[in-house]
Amino acid sequence: TILNQKDTAIITWNPTYEGQVNLKTGILNKCDIEEFSNEKEVRVRTCLGAEKQKGYYLEVYPNPASEWVTFDYKILSVKDAELTIKSIDGKQVAQFNLTGETGQKVWDTRSLKAGAYNYEFISGEL
C-alpha cells in the first residue's frame, strides 16, 4: 500500500513479506507521464518485537527464506560463538564459527530442500 502525504510516500508492506524489492518513482497523471527515477534497492525485514538482549543479540532474516538467510550478531564479552543449523529431524546441515564482537553471516540456502530448519547460537554468554 502506498499512502501519499504531500511530498512523502509512505509504503506499508504485507506484514508477512520479507525479501528484497527495487523501487522506482515517477508521476503518472491525466496530463503527462514523467520518466521514472533510478531504482532504489530496499531490504524488507519482519520485526518480531523482541528487544535486543543486554550485551548480545542475534537477528535472523528473511523468514521464510528462499535463497539466503542472514544472521546479524553482537557479542560483547566473548569473541567467538558457534552457529549450528539442523533440519527438522535433527540432522546438522551447516555449522559456522562466528568471530569478532559484531558481524554478519549470510548463509546460501539454494541447495536445501524446502522445509523447516532450526538454528542454535552458542556463546559463553548464552
C-alpha positions in Angstrom: 0.0 0.0 0.0 1.3 3.5 -0.9 -0.1 6.4 1.0 0.7 9.8 -0.4 1.2 12.6 2.1 2.2 15.8 0.1 5.8 15.1 -1.0 6.3 11.9 1.0 5.1 8.4 0.1 4.6 6.0 2.9 4.9 2.4 1.9 3.3 -0.4 4.0 4.4 -3.9 3.3 2.3 -7.0 3.9 3.4 -8.0 7.4 4.4 -11.5 6.3 6.6 -10.3 3.4 10.4 -10.4 3.7 12.9 -10.0 0.9 14.4 -7.5 -1.4 12.5 -5.1 -3.6 13.5 -2.5 -6.1 11.6 0.8 -6.1 11.3 3.5 -8.8 9.4 6.7 -8.6 7.6 8.8 -11.2 4.5 10.7 -12.0 1.5 9.4 -13.9 -1.5 11.7 -14.2 -4.1 12.7 -16.8 -1.8 15.2 -18.4 1.6 13.6 -18.6 3.9 10.7 -17.7 7.3 11.6 -16.2 10.4 9.5 -16.7 11.0 7.1 -13.7 13.9 7.6 -11.3 16.7 5.2 -10.9 15.9 2.0 -8.9 16.4 2.0 -5.1 17.1 -1.4 -3.6 15.2 -2.0 -0.3 15.5 -5.0 2.0 12.3 -5.7 3.9 12.5 -7.5 7.2 9.9 -8.6 9.7 10.3 -7.3 13.3 9.4 -9.9 15.8 9.0 -7.3 18.6 11.8 -8.9 20.6 14.1 -6.5 22.3 17.8 -6.9 22.0 19.3 -8.6 24.9 21.8 -6.9 27.2 25.3 -7.4 25.8 24.3 -9.7 22.9 21.8 -10.3 20.2 21.1 -12.3 17.1 18.8 -11.2 14.3 17.8 -13.8 11.6 16.1 -12.8 8.3 14.3 -13.3 6.0 11.8 -15.7 7.3 10.7 -17.6 5.3 13.9 -17.8 3.2 14.3 -18.8 -0.4 18.0 -18.2 -1.4 19.8 -16.9 1.7 19.5 -16.3 5.4 21.3 -13.5 7.2 22.5 -13.8 10.8 23.5 -10.5 12.3 25.1 -10.8 15.7 26.7 -8.9 18.5 28.5 -10.4 21.5 30.1 -8.0 23.9 32.4 -10.1 26.2 33.0 -13.2 24.2 34.9 -13.0 20.9 33.7 -16.2 19.3 30.4 -18.0 19.0 29.1 -21.0 17.1 26.0 -21.3 14.9 24.6 -24.7 14.1 21.7 -25.3 11.7 19.8 -28.5 11.8 16.9 -30.0 9.7 13.6 -30.7 11.4 14.7 -34.3 12.0 17.8 -33.1 13.9 20.5 -33.7 11.2 23.1 -31.0 11.1 23.1 -29.2 7.7 25.6 -26.3 8.4 27.9 -25.0 11.1 29.6 -21.7 11.3 32.1 -20.2 13.8 31.2 -16.5 14.3 34.2 -14.4 15.2 34.6 -10.9 16.4 32.3 -8.9 18.7 29.9 -8.0 15.9 29.3 -9.5 12.5 27.1 -10.9 9.8 26.9 -14.4 8.3 25.0 -14.8 5.1 24.0 -18.5 4.5 23.3 -19.6 1.0 20.2 -21.9 1.2 19.6 -22.5 -2.5 20.9 -26.1 -2.3 18.5 -27.0 0.6 15.1 -28.7 0.3 12.2 -26.6 1.2 11.2 -27.1 4.9 11.7 -26.0 8.4 15.2 -25.6 9.9 16.4 -24.9 13.4 19.4 -22.9 14.4 21.4 -22.9 17.6 23.6 -20.0 18.6 26.1 -20.8 21.4 28.5 -18.4 23.1 29.9 -18.1 26.6 27.1 -15.6 27.3 24.1 -17.7 26.2 
